[in-house]
Amino acid sequence: MHLSLTVPLCYSSASEDLGCRRGDFSRKHYGSVELLISSDADGAIQRAGRFRVENGSSDETLDYTPGTWRRTDVHLENPEYHTRWFFKYFLGKVHQNYVGTDAEKNPFYLSVVLSDQNNQRVPQYRAILWRKTGTLKISLPYSPTKTLSVKSILSAMNMDRFEKGPREILNPEIQKDLLVLEEQEGSVNFKFGVLYAKDGQLTDDEMFSNETGSENFDKFLSLLGDTITLQGWAGYRGGLDTKNDTTGIKSIYTVYQGHELMFHVSTMLPYSKENKQQVERKRHIGNDIVTIVFQEGDDASSSFKPSMIRSHFTHIFALVRYNSQNDSYRLKIFSEESVPLFGPPLPSPPVFTDHQEFRDFLLVKLINGEKATLETPTFAQKRQRTLDMLIRSLYQDLMPDLHKNMLNRRSFSDVLPESPKSARKKEEARQAEFVRIGQALKLKTIVRGDAPTSLVTTGLCRKEPWESQLFCSTFPYDIVCADSWGQSVLVATDAAGVMLLDGESLPPVHVFDRTMVVKQMHVLEPQDLLITRTDKGKDARLYVFRLSTIKKGLEERQLIRGKCDSRENKLEKTKGCHLYSINTHHGSELRIVAAIRNKLLLITRKHPRFSAVATGADSPVEEFQYIREICLCDPPVVMSLVDGPTGENDNMICVAYKHQFDLINESTGDAYRLHHAEANRVNFVAAIDVYEDGEAGLLLCYNYICYYKKVCPFNGSTPMIQSNTSDFHFSWNQMPNAIVCAFPYILAFTTDSIEIRLVVNGNLVYTAVVPELQLAASRSDIYFVSSAPVSSASNCSSRDTSSQSSPQTPTGYEMPMFPSPLGDGEAACKHIFKIPLCNLVGRSIERPLKSPLVNKVLTTPAPTMVAPAPLISATHSLSLSRMEIKEIASRTRKELLGNLSCFYGTSNHWCSFGLSLTYLLLPGTATFELTSNSKAT
């Protein structure tokens, strides 16, 4: 039996509550492209270039104002400890590797491992598909009763046709080659140029000819890192000579969040009086992707432009100015226009009075910028050619072995079939050798300084914006859907009806009994409305209630409402409704679209002055009017309403069915193809409406894919659906059950993790492991349910079972022994957690602070910052020189190899060897970084 890859939604109403933090954003927050021209000292015009300029100032002609910049906006994008899967999860563990050729006869490799996700008692498969176009990584759920096949894994990666089926590679030396393939993603260490420019200097010859810098420049260099002596330097050298002093005597070096950074400083590189062009200095700085230009003078002096520097390699310039009057730094970023957007966005104004804060921001911006540059056509094509050459060369080397030993040929059935008893010892010996070679490779990579092993943050007490708070512990019911009401949450359950939760301070209050089987709801406080969809099949209907009436009933302690008490609140024409959606921007009238099989019913609410509000009627049903019906070819699975720029005949409905997303014109019913999903099986997740500079766009989410499609400007009533330069797509690592957009972040809620990325480019910033996760509500603050313990991470298991488990067909002697999520005597219970939206979006959210349960504003103490285990961290650090590390590692190599199975489980072995160790505790896991005595943050 094969594992089904179509993951069902955690609860039936997931898709309609997903994008509940839609809103406006602007790419201009990340700069605008300008044509830059400059002149040299003689007035000659230098070559023109198109650069995206970030100066932190917003366009005053626009109504849009970027959100307030916050310290927590500074994140490394696509951090290596999240993206280098092969090093972190595969090396040193029993795993399977396969080789095959696709329908175009291009070779590919597939690596699969079964591991315990960060020791959170969440067993899962991780798979990496290696192709010339790059790597694709996905996680798949583990089931002890179902077998995962190679074919199903490749199908999930959208590969269903092959020229030659995959065969397993049993030679353990393949790990060396796959590690080389992963290292093509880019180095974990970086070299940056630092160019000193005096006030008034207009050419690179003048700037490179500065023999020494100023006092302010020296102060800036000391902020960047430590001054080190190059001769005999054992750390990352960034292309500098560490034997004969041919590239200078000293340089600036630092370690930042696990990355070694070497700075090529113009005034520290060799100077030649005879050579006006200073070729030796240009040879290094001119070949750096990112260069810092420290320019003396105030803002009124002649400004730097990238055209002053003659380099075909440098794509990003960071212009730094120091103001001695207020002891502050000003930053401006120039990026060649082909460089994708990268963060963090500059604050407005881009002035930093806190020097440590400036250092953090600058280094993160430079690292993210170099990573983004590697995605430009120039570098991406080179990397693809190299990857293609390596993959084909490896394939040619493997072919003789594969033909020689036909035992390597595996069917599409199990990842690794059961071995007969006579062959078990041989297989166990092969696995032991496989693990030994992998562990030796891992150790060698760590000692060499190329290991993506650090999870260090920039401060011991830094709080990330996605940190959660405990809202309600030990909730005894399964939640079907929910929505926030003030500071409370209205929760629907099948077993106990609908309840209002006010956190830990008050017990739950019943609002509806279990006869009201609510499957979907929206609480609209500004409109005094509660909208619900109840029951299923032919009995399903939409009900509308006044919040004030419900609140009054709670205050007067009236009987709990049931289905019979709500007959006056049902919208009659909605019988059989299986899904509904509302418009999220309520500046105009409220619009509701109800899906009844393949029919869409458009409903609007009358203007209040024409409604029955004045009569004091308890039911708002009379305020709603039915506009029209629209027939579709199939029942929709996901719906989202898109507001047109005028609201006059240009509002749209995005629907998902079969293998496509369509746009439906609300006025005419005309359908337009928006996107076709190229996959055999499609699990639709969401269509989230977002508005970029006032123009509508959609985030289309299905399977592992998220597409951003712009659908404006409108041409009359017809949307312009075509390829746009701002369109992009990215892949999630695990299939989401729900998506929440809270600009600048987009969060994917899977069965056991929250994957956090940036909306503007899809880059990953963090993955939190949350066992048995379910999104409950996200229209205001984000509420989710989990079995995660409320106590600290230390209570989680630190046992790393992934070292002894493999993606084999489980048998009696090799069944992975993952610990049970429940201990002895524990009862199954869920905890409700809250992520405050204001922490994510950086601005206050307009909503009543009054709880519906009381008449007065509650003055509650600040909620205890008890995050679920996945979001709690602690940092410890020891320090030792790199030369001592190498010596100790060499002496204790054999002992280390015997204990590397504990690499992610405990730090005791490493500490006992005196290794320089920096690690961050996530639930039950430790991730390591080897550092030198240099400045490390």
N, C-alpha and C positions, 0 to 999 in steps of 0.2 A: 504494500500500500504506500502510495507516495503522499508527501505532505502537500496539502493545498496551499498555494501561495497567495490566494485571495483572502486577506485578513479581514474578518468582519468588523464592523464598527463596534466600539465598546458599548454604545447605547444608541437607540434608534434615532435620537434627535441630534446626533453629533454634527451632521453637515450643516444644519441651519444656524448653529450657534457659533460657527467657526470664526468668521472674520470680524467678530464683533468689535474689533478695534480698528475698523477702517478709518481712513482720514486722509488729509492732505499732506503731501510731502513735496520737496523740491530737490532735484538733482543739483540745482545751482548752489545749494548749501555746500556742495563739493567742488565748486568752482565753475567757471564758464570758459569756453574755448575762445581764444583771441589770436589774431594774426600779429605777431610781434616783430617789429623792425627796429634796429638800432644803428647808430653811426659810431665810427671809431674816432680817435683823437683828431684825425685830419678831416673829419666830416664825411668820410666815405660811408655809404650805406652798406651795412652788413646783410648777409643773407637773411631772408625772412623765414619764419617757422611758425607753425600753429601749435600753441601750447594751451593746456587748460590751466588757468590761473586761479589759485585759491588765496584770497587775502582776508577771508573772514568777515568781510562786509557784505551785507545783503543789498539787493537791488532796491533802491528806495522807490522805484516806480511801481513795484509790485506790492500787493496787499499782503502777500505771504511773508511771515516773519519766522525765521528758523527758531527752533526750540532753544531754550537756555542751555548753554554748554555746561556739562557736568564732568567731574573728575572720573566718574564711572563709565563715561563714553569711550575711554581709551582701552582698546582691546587689540591684541594680536589676532589677525585674521588667518583662518586656516592654520591654527597652531599645530606644529609638527607632532606633539604628543597626542593629538587627536587624529592626524591624517596619516602618519607613518605606521600603518597597521602591521605590515609585515615584520618590522623590527619589534614592535611592542607586543603583538599577540601571537605571532607565528614562530619566530626564532626561539629555539630552545624548548619548543613544545611539539608533541606529536601532531602532525597535520598532513594533509594530502595535497599533492600537486599534480595537475593534469596538463597534457599538451594536445592540441588539435588544430585543425584549419577550418576557417569559416567558409561560407559559400563563395567568397571571392578568392579563396585559396591563400588567404593570409593567415599565418600561424598565430595562435593565441595560447595563453597559459591561464589556468584556473587554480587558485589556492584556497583551501577550505580548512577551517579549524573550529572545533567546538570548545568554547571557553565559558567561564563564569564571568559575566560582565562586571568588571571592577569589584569582584567578590561580593556582589549584592544578592547572591543566591538567585541569579537570573541566568540560567544556562541559555546560550544562544550560539548559532552558527555565524561565523564571519567569513565572507567570501571576497576574494580579490580577482578581478578579471584583468589580465595584462594584455594589452593590444598596442599596436603602433600609434594609435591616436591618444593613448594615455591609459590610465587605470580607472576602473570602476569598482567601488566598494559598497557592499550592502550587508546588512545583518538580517538574519532569518530566525524566527522563533524555533526553539527546540521542543520536541514532544517525545516523551519516552515510549509512546505507543505507535508512533508513525516514523517511517524511514524517509530521510531526505535523499533525493537522487541527484546525480550530477545534471541530468537533463532538466529537472525542475529548478535547480539553481541558475543554470544558464537561461532558462526561459524567463525567470524573474529579472535577469539582466537584459532581456529583450533579444536573446540569441536563440533561435529555434531551428536554423538551417545550417548544416555543416557539410564541408567537402570530405572531411575525415572526422569521425567521432573521437572524443577525448580518450586518451590512454593515460593511466597513472604513471608517473615518473618515480621509481623506487630509489634511484641513486640519491643519497643524502647530499651530495655535492651541489645539487640543483639550488640549494639554499643560498650559496654564494652568488649565483647568477641572478636570482630573484632579488637579492638585496641590492645588487648593482642596478637592476631595473628601477627599484624604488628610489634609489639615490638620484635618478634622473629628474625627479620632481624638483630638485634644487637643493643647495647646501643648507645645512642648519646653521652655518656660520656666515658672516657677512663682512664685506670690506666696503667702506664708504670714503669718498674723497672729502677733504676739508680744504677749501681755497680761501686764503686771506686776501682781501681787497681793500686798499686804502680809498679814502674819499676822493672821488673824481676820476678814478681809473676806469677806462672804458674798454680796454682790450685784454685778452687773456695773456698776451705777452707781458703787459704791465703787471697784472696780478700775479703771474707765476714768477716774476722777477723780484718780488719782495723777499729780502733775505731773512728778515725777522718780523714778528708780529708785535702788536701793542700789548699793553698791560691788560686791556679788556679782552683781547684775543686769548691771551694766556689763561685768563680767568675762565673763559668759555671752554678751553681745552680741558682744564682741570675738572670742569663740570661733566664733560663727556666721558672721561675715563681716567685711567692711571697712566703716567709716563713710564714706559718700560724700556730696558736696554735690549736692543735687537740681537746682539751677539750672544749666542747660546740660548736664545728664547725657545722654549719647548712647546708653547701653546700655538694656537692658530696664528699664522703669520701673514695671511692675506696677500701672498705673492712677494713679500719683502725678504731680503737677504738676511739670514740670521747667522751667517758664518763669517763673511768677509767685509761687512759694513759698506757694501756697494750701494745700498739704498738708504743710507743714513745710519746714524748711531742710535737714535731713540725714536719711539713712536708712541701713539696713544692707543690703549687697548682697554676693553672692559668685557664683562660678562653680563648679559641682560636676559633674564627669564630663560636661561638655558642656552642662549645664543652667544657665541664668542664674536665680538666685534673688533675689527682692526681698522683704524682710521689712517688713511694716507694724507698726512698733513703737509701742505705745500712748503711751509717754512722748515720742516724737519727733513724733507727729501733733499738730495744733493743739489747744490747751487753752483752754476758755472758762469763766471763773468764773461767768458768768450762766447757763450751760446745765449743769444738774446731770447730765443724761443724756449729755453729751459726744457729741452726734450726729455730729460730724465724724469722731471716732475710730471710732465704731460703724459709720459708713458704709463704712469700709474693712475693718476687722477682722471686722465682722459679716457681710460678704459674701465672706469667705475660706472655702474649703472646709475648710482645716486651720488650726488655731490652737494655738500653743504658749502655755501658761499657766505663767509662772515664779512660783512661790509661795514666799514667805518662811516661815520657821518650820520646826520639826522635824516628824517624822512623827506625833508625838502631838498636834499642833495640829489645828484643824478642817480637814477635808479638802475639796478642791475637788470639785464635781460639775457635770456639764454643764448641769443644770437651772438653775444660777446665771446662765447666759448666755442671753439671749433672742435667738435667731437661728434662722431657718428654713433657713439656707443652710449653716452650719457643721456638718459631719458627723463631724469627727475633732478631738479635743482631746488634746494631748500635755502632761501635767503634769510639770514639771521642778522638782525641789528640789535645793538645793545644801547639802552638809554641810561646814562649814568645819573641823570637827574632823579629818576624814580626807581633806579636799580631794577629795570625790567628788560625783558627780551621781546622783540616783535618778530613774528614768523610769517613768511610768504612762500607758497609752494608753486613751482612751475612743473607741469607734467606734459610730456609730449602727447599730442591728442589721441594717439592710438592706445595709450595706457588706460586700462579699465579703471573705473572709479574705485577708490580705496579710502579707508578711514584712518584715523578719526577725523571728522570735519573740524575745521579750525573754529575756535570761538570767535565771537564778534564783540569787540575788536580782538584781533589776534595778538594780544599783549599778555605776557605772563610775568607776574611779580613774584610768584613762588618759583624759585629756581629748580627745586627737585621736581616739581610738577611739570615744568618746562622740559626737563631732561626726559622724563617718562614719555611725555607727549611726542617729543621730537624723535626719540629712538623707535617708538612704536610706529610712527608715521613713516620713518625711513625703511624699516623692515617690511611693513605692509606695502610700501611703494615698490620695493625691489621685487617682492613676490608678484605684485600686479603686473610689473613690466615683463616678467617671464611669460605672461599670457598674450603679449602683443604678437602680431603675425611674424615679426622678424625672429624673435626668440622661440616662439612656438613651433615654427617650421624647422628650425635647427634641431630642437629637442625631438620632434617627431621623426626626423631623418635618423638621428642617433638611436632613438628607441627602436625604429624599424630595423636598423642594421643589427642591433644587439639581439633582437628577438629572432630574426632570420638566421643569424649566425648560431645562436643557441639551438634553434630547431634543427639545423643541419648537423650539429654535433650529436644531437640526441637520436636522430633517425636510425643509425646503425644499431644502437643498443635496443631500441624499441623493436626492430625487426628480429634481432637475435633472440630476445626473450619474449615469447608470445604470452607469457604469464602476465605481462604488464598490461595486456589488452583487457580493459574492463568494459562491461556492458553499461547501459544507461540505468541500471537498477540501483544498487546501493553504492554509497560513496566508498565503502570498503567492505566487501562481503566477509562472512564468517570464515575463519580458517579452520581446517581439519586439525584434530589434536596432534597429528604427527608433524604438522608444519608450525605449530604454535611457538615452539622454542626458537625456530629460525626467524619467525616474524618478530618475536620479542627482542631478539638480538639485533635485528635490523632497526627496530624502533629505538633501542638504546643507543646505537651508533648515530642514528638520525638526530636524536636529542643532543648527544655529546657534541656533534659538529655544529649544531645550531647555537648551543650555549657558548662554544668557543668563538663563534662569529660575533655573537652579541658582546662578549667581553672585549674582543679586539676592537670593535666599533666604539665601545665606551671609552676605552683607554686612549684610542686615537682622537677622541674629542668630537666625533661625528654623530653621536647618539642623540636622537630627539627624546630626551628623558626628563625634561624639567617641566614641572607644573607650578613653578614659583610665581607668585603674584608680586606686584610692585610694593606691597606693604603687608605687614603682619595682620592688620585689622581692617583691611580694605573690604568693603561690602559690595558685592556685585548687584546690579540692578534687578537681577532675576531671583535674588534670595527670597525665600518664602517664609511665611509666618504660619504658625499653627492657628487654625480658626476653630476647629471643633474636633475633639478626640473621640475615638471609639464610637463613631456613628454606626448604628446597628443595621441599617437598611441599604440595599443597593439603590443608587441614585439613577433615575431614568433621564431626567433633565433638570435644569435649575436656571435661575437668573437672580441677579442682585437687586435688592430693594433697599435703598439707603445704605446703611452699614450692615444690613441683614441679608440673608439669602433665602429665597423661596425655592424649596426643593420638592420635586415630585418623585414619589416611590410607588412601585406596584403594590407593595405589601401594606403600606400604612397611609396611602393618600398623599396629600400635599401639606408640607410643614414649613413654618417660618423659623429659621435658625438665626440666633443673634449671638453666635460665638459661644464662648464658655461661660459668659456671664449669666445667661438666662436659659432655662430649659426650652426644648422645641415646643412650638405652639401649632396645633393642628388648624389648618385653614379649610381643606376639603377632605372628606372621608375617602375610603378606597373605592367607592363607586365612581369617582371621577378619575378615570385612568388617563392621566395627562402624559402625553408623549413629546410635547414641544410647547415652549412658552416664551413670551417676551413681556417684561415689565417696563412700561414706558411712563416713568414718573412725571415728566413735563406735561404729558397728555392725560394723566390720571387714568391710565389704562393698563389692564392685564389681558393679554391675548393668549389663548391656549388652544392646542389641538388635542382632543381626547379620543380614547378608544382606538379601534382599528377596523379596517375593512369597511363594510357598508355602514357601520354604526359610528364611524369617525365623523367629527364635526369640529368647527371652530366656535369657541365661546369667547365673549368679550365681557369684562367686568370693570367696574370703576374701582380703582385702588382705594379711594376715600370710603367707599361703601364697605369694602373688605376690612379696612382698618377700623372703621366704626364698629363693625361686628366683633372684632377682636377686643376692642376696648370695653364693649358692653358685655363681653363674655357670652355672646349668643351661641346657639348650637352650631356645631360644625356643619358647613354646607355639604350637600351631597348632589348627586346627579339630578334628582327630582327637584331640588331647590334651585337649580340653575337653568330650568327650561326656558325662562325668559331671556337668558343671556346667549343663546345659541343663534348663530347666523344660519338661517334655514337653507340657503342654496349651497351650503358647503358640505352636504352629506356625502360621505365617501372620500373626504379629503385625506390624502396620505402624506402631504407635505405642503408647507406654506413658507412664504418669505415676505419680509417687509423692507421698505426703503430705510436706509440707515441715517440719512441726512434729513432731519425733520424741519428744515427751514420752510418747506412748503407743506402741502397736505400729506397726510399719512396714506400710503398705498400698501395694499396687501394683495399678493397673488397666491391663490390657493390652487393646488394641483389635485384634480380629481381624475385619476387614471391618466389618460392622455389629453385631458382638457384643462386649460388654465382659466381661472375665474379672477378677473381684476375687480378689486373692491377698494373704494376710497372712503374717507371719513369726511362728512360735510363740515363746512366752516362752523365753529362753535356758535356763532350768533344765529345760525339757521337751525341749530340742533335742539335737542330736547333738554339741554343742560339747565335752561332757565326753569323748566317745569319741575326740576328736582327728581326726575325719574331715576330709580336705582340702576336700571339697565341701560347701557349706551347703545343697544342694538339699533334703535331708530336713527342714530347718527350716521350709520353706514349705508352706502348706496352701491349697487352692483353696476359696473360700467359696461363690461363686455366679456365675451368668452372667446378664447383662442384655442384652436385644435392643433395638436402636435401629432407627429407620426408615432411617438412612443411615450410612455409615462416618464417624466423626468425623475432623475435620481438626486440631482443637486440643482438648486435655483439661487439666483442672486439678482437683485434689482440694481440697475445702473441709471443714475440720474443724468439726463441730458443737460447741456449748458443753458437751455432756455426753459425746459420743462413743458414746452409747447410742442407736442407731437414728436418729441425726440427722446423720450424715456425708453429704456430698453430692459429686456429680461434675458439674463444669461441662463441657459438650461443645459444640463448634461444628461445624455442618454446614449445607449448603444456604445459607440466608439468615438463620440464627438461632443464638442461644446458648440452650441449655436447661440446667436443673438436674435431675439424676437423683438420686433417693434411693438410697443404697447398699443399704439394707435391703429396700426394697419394689420398687425399679425404676421407681417412678412418676416421670414427667417433668413439669416445670413450665417454661413459656415464660418466659425471663428477658429476652431482648431480640431484636427483629427488626431486621435491617440493611436500611435503606431505600436500596438501591443495585442497579443492574442487575448489576454484577459485584462480588463480594465476595472480597477477599483477606484471609483470617483470619490474624492475626499471633499473638495470645496472649490467654489469660484468666488474669490474675495474681491469686492470692488474697492479700488483705491483711486485716489485722484492726485495726479502729478501736476503741480502748477495749475490746478483747476480743471485739467483735462482728465477724462475718465480712462482708467485702465483696469485690467483684471489679472489677478493671480490665479491661474488655472492649475489645480492640484489633483493629481491622480497617480496611483501606484507610487513610485519613488520620485516622480518628476514634479517640478513646479515651474510653470511658464508664466512670464509677465508679458501681457499683450496690451498695447495701447489701442483704444477703440475710438479715439477722437483725433482730429475734429470731425464733427458731423457735417454732412453735406445735405442740408435740408433735413429730411427724415431718414436718410440713409447713412449708416456709420461707415467711415473709411477704415476698412479692415485690410491692412496690408503690412508688409514687413517694415519695421521702424528701427532706426538705429538704437533706440532705447529698449527694444525688446531683448530679453535674455531668458535663459533657463538654467536651472541647476538641479542636482539630484540630492535627495535626502539619503542618509546612510541606512535608515530603517524606515519601513513603510508607515506613514502617519495614519492615525485614526482621526485626528483633528488638527486644524491649523489655526493659529491666532496671529493676527498682524497687529503689532504695537510698535509703530515706527519709532526708532530706527530698526527694531528687531522683528523677525518673524519666527514664531515658535511652533515646532511640530511636536505633538503629543502622540507617542507610540504606546505600545503595550507596556513598556518598562523604561522609557527614557523621555526626557525633554531635550530636543535638539534645537539649539538657538543659533540663528543666522542673521545676517544683515539684509534688509529689504532691497537696498540699492544694487547689490551685486551677488547676493546669495552666498557670501563667504561665511564659513562656520566660525563661531567664536567660542562656543561651549557646548558640551553634552553632559547633562545631569542624569544619573541613573536613579530612577524612581520605580521601585517594584510595584506591579499590579496597578498601573497608572490609568486614570480615567479623567478626562476634562469634564468638569461639571458646568461651569459658566464662565463667560468672558466678555459680556457686554460692558461691564465696568471693570472692576478688579477681576483678576483671573483666579478662579477657584478650581482646584483639582483634588481628586480622591486617590489615596494610595494606602498600601499596607505598610509603608515605610515606618520604622520605629520613630517615635517622637524624641527618644533619648539621643545622646550624642553618637557620633560615628564609631566610637570605641566599642559599642555594644554589637556592632556588626561583625560577622565572621571575617577573620583575616586569612582564612585558609584559601589558597589558590589552587582549586581543583583542576584548573585547565591544564596543568602540567602533566596530569595523569589521565586525562580524558582525550578522546579523539573523535572525529566525526564518523566513526565506524558504526556499522549496524550493531546496536547494543546486544551483547551476549551475557551469559551468566558471569563470566570472569572479567569482563571489561566494561561493565555498565558504569557510566559516570556517576559518582556518588555526590551529587549536589545536595547540600544540607536543606532540610525542609524549611520553608519560610516561617513555620510556626514551631515554637519550642514546646516542651512538655507542659501540658496544662494550660496552654494559651488558647484563647477563644478567637475565632475568626472575627476581626473587626477592621474597620476602615477609619482613616484619619482624613479630615478635610483641611487642606492648606490653602493659603491665599498669597498671591503675588500682587502687591499693590501696583496698580497701573501707573500711578504718578512716578514710581521708581523707574519704570521702563521708558516712559515717554518724556520724562523730565519736566512736566508742567502739571499744574493742578488740574484735576478733573472736576467739572461742575456737576455736583450731585448733592442731594440733601444729606446732611449729616445726622438728621433725625431718624431714629429707628421707628419703624411702623408700630412697634409694640408699646411705645410710650408717647406721651404728649410733649415732653420736654426734651431738649437736646441732651443726649447722654454724654457725660464727661467721664470717659473711661480712661484708665491708665493706658500708657503706650503698650501695645501688644508685645508680648515676649517674643523676641527674635529667635524662636526655636524652629530652625529649618529642618526639613526631612534630611535624613543622613546624607543623601546625594549632594546636598548643597552646603554642607559644613566642611570647613577646611582648617588645617593648622599647619604651620610651617616651622621647620627646625633647620638649623644650618651648622655645619662644622667646616673647617677650612684646612687645606693642606696643599702644598705645591704640586704641580703636575709631575715634576720629576720624581717626587717621593711616591706619588700615586703609581707611576709606572713601575718603580722598583718594588713596591709592596705587592702590586698586582702580579708581577712576574714571580715573586717568591711564593705566593699563595694561590697560584693558578689552579693547581689540582684540587685544593680544598674548596676554592670558589666554584669550580665546575660541579662539585658534589652538592653544592648548596644553592645553585642558581634557580632551582625549582621554586625557591622561596623569594624570587626576585621581586615579585609584586605583592608578596604577602607580609613580609616583615623586614625591618631594617637592621635587625640584630646582627646578622652575619657581617653586613658591611661595616657596621660600627666597630665590631670586634677586630676587623682588619685595619682600622684607623683610616679608612678611605674618606676623602672629602665627600660629604654627603649632604645633599639638599633634597628634601622630599616634601610632598604635600599629601596629607591624609584626606582621601575621599573615603567613602564607606568601605573600610576594610582593605584599602589598597595603598601602597606607597610607591611613588614614582621618583626616580633618582636623577640627580645631576652631579657630575663630577666637575668641580671648580678649582681654580687656582687661587692664589692669595690676592689676585687683582680685585678691583672694585666690582662687586656683584650685587645686583638688586634682587 
